[in-house]
């Protein structure tokens, strides 16, 4: 699923109309992403550089990417060095996975200089390097001193050098004789892997497609002149289609769900196991393919500290409850303590100070069995009796307190799980900020003093049922409370997954009756926006809002309700 050099050439050709445009804005949405807005005569264009391992790429994007409130240091350096620079060239060395962007800009002395951005898209070694007009590195997104793995340290002040080029053929310009000589040497490996080793700038899926079109499923056939000729014919067909512009930008969708791979030509090797989705351009393909995954990954990165906090808090609460339950189990032996005190009282005339134990009949048991009772030799018989009665009273009090503490701990655990569930579905920086604020108000994290005000909270998610009714979904616990108790009428319908963390869902009844089909639709929405979204046959409770109450001192999102009904549904699809 790596972006190959030939596909990168297609991207480079689509970026060439940006030459002559000027930089408007530079942002760094996440640690491994840079977003540069370039204005040309045709309008503003957003150029995304992603150096995420396994998803490194450069392309135009139409995605709305939220930026952090405080720009990172590398972003500040780009703004200082590039400013309102003008793009004067986009270059690629053969089919290498490196694009060079040359910008003409003004330095601190007022001189016109050329600053180059080198986007090296090479898996875990991907990097974005700022190069001065003297060929020296100004800075890198990822500084590297590891000469063992990269063979070239990347540090400010060092001269920029290209990675060592491998001896591979460029299939767009290679002659038949060179291709025949290289392909016919296959030995000890599959033919598709051999083609990847022979040609630069091709992905494994393209190599497998060439072999499939030439040989069908007979990839392990012994190489001969006829087979070599068939493969070269397929390579030349792909070359002609690419150079003539007859490209099919194809996304492979697996089992109707996951986007699996992509290429610049039609892919037929998977038959009915994969669905081919076609895009208008290389940039639009990359934007679609990586868009959704990057958005969730970006949010996960920004909320990583909250994930860690909630995980540790949940673990601590579970441990505390387990210890309290163990103490509760021990306190259930309190009746034995009272019995021993009673038996000492009944036999106190037989006891003397200094005795370590004594045996007597248990007159409170029908069979009057003999029991042995331990005594403290330092205490009088009366004091030993009081010691057992005191332990009994302490155990009785402990049981009542432990039951309260365990109940409170279980409520707290449900609350933490509900916050974790909301965090798993965040879509914007504002959603994360609201969860931070909620946890701060509940005392789990310190309030950030001197910081800018958190972004305005997003409104509840609004859906429309097939019958035309408005369905509202809360994004977090605080909004759940607002939705249920401030934004709803008593006749509206409230829904929530049964005994599972999830969002509050409201059907706006507008004072009328709500059809069953709308209730089922809203129940599916409640299932989708819950921790059971990946399951099926999920129980969802629903009840008029007037039967939903907020207990005194309950944490955000915690409610009680009566007169409910339950339906079983599968989660709503996107």
Steps between C-alpha positions, in 0.01 A plus 500: 500500500803728463496796265730391213720725289280479188190605692707780653588612145127527427460711815794718396340566163176605672696738727680677214212752449586632847832635366484877517263496797581664833482357849204629701513293819710229659360270768611183679181308591694220670855393571547335158291728277557835333226690317597783262238719330617628160299760309510501121292685246243221514459527878640363823637143521585299812816292463535224760833342597449186709804319639303240695667160474297282265305800370770744385390711202461845344180613329235768473225456755142613538482368857420745779791440739487665841820669613636524857466833679877527549719428192794261557860620459550345155187677376637830633828439317317438170300820545819694566702353213231472233267784599314613190737307274416419139513142371733494200547125436389150595768239426540122517815297438386222266243287680653549844255560784630852560337825388685831512308826534706811418372826651630847418488718809662797675747443786565721807742719299247566225677278245308264271591139581374155406389269780426135413267263680604139443215261573659156540217244501684184598297314763640529852785719367258759358604857566444862401827688464551876461804572280662840452627637168853392604389136508522476878222373723317772693292253698303174474167385627687198636863553590715190462850422624473127429762440234460125533140478375471806276863519381463879504442703816243778459582796722490879458815636337591178319512477121192329358572184301260273317443147627706236325327413172440133429579344163147462365337565164253779433225312315380823338821534296670156516570319172367152417854363508570632852168374631552154345848474648380586848171309507648175366739476797223411747607223738391380842218752548152574368483682170308798643763553772769474235331777298489726807875447538565567130293815443502820703183681589254206490293357784447127572135523390606631155766228464243232587258650247758477221565134582126425529417659163789315335473158666169486689543309825813321377748737668750225581541392137858448393639805321547471122506731200123482446415586862754781505346646183147489647609682813685768301188548289296573813768738630503690169120522501509653849775737381299613198185555711695701757686720249189560290295598804265200474528423870245344731558615854366199685426430866455137606221456756502176698173319574302817447661663804873567536707690244782257432734638231522736202670537163505722189364221279210256510554201733333171403702236687258476796184435298183532708691509830582867452289790378668756272421864580619754242612856574550798271860571596797372698455770767130433547574127534758557774273750671216249511712195582683648797250766609290308749785300649715810546216687671455229764877460538543875541238514773653199675841669503360823644303317769771250591555652845128474577493136389789428738335693786168319460666159469703553817199642687284205399769257612535678835124501563470130416783420740339704778164329450666157508668581834174633644314190391765287674455702820124463466535124474709501818246718681232239437669292774387755761231270643776266611654788695170574677454129577843482664422807708172346613667168592768680702220687681320173572816332631673798660484340846729222369765731357806666650748757374801341329305226321590467127181316405217291635246246376127508568168377364331721242169538678364706214526205258243220515760223537708696753831414329825577674682809374844640579532875558835683490570753776755776547706402807568866581128576543244408760204279400274809491747685280524200263120501476499873416776444245279257304195727529708797379626301200137402427381863504794605284423228245131601494590864437759399240242298310267799467783732396653250261169444326468878452860530380465206259179648358667842460803335339284313251323827411837669453620209285192531278568872467865448399391235248247747356772765456726241333214410267446867409875543447504208255256692276652852507514665160639846568739685729194660657365158603829419675507842670149447637600164648808660659277768651257237631779296662645819647165595655472149648848527652681240290741747338622843597337801340736667254555854623606776267397302192268621228132427540397158369334495159125543493337158544351346189121458504345154548517268200179550303344222294170476314291183515335357185173643633646850520548521879809673641726269704768660722805318638722628783876517441610470866358471853453872554318534171294190583367679808429818305326305227280302741410767756528835318449446127217246523128517567328256736323334206824436307636143496826422683712199397815333636667162458412268789773459766767619253683833472379721217344830398159628596270514197188717474215478248334840463133399510368855445212416733370217279529124474827347386467205257671172580725532194648822641551338841688214332710748299590696816575175685743402226662843538530444876667165429741659254608772743580256780779267606305211341507651149682196357244251636155394384162451670573777751230574762391865503265649761259776401260708707337846494736765640263571793596163652875579496645650820840625612603363844636751749881541479518257202786542257437642150299269276377280785117470516224270627174424320180298529216379276748406228468256213783314328570420134784297348674657199815500290703825491419765241742507206681814386 
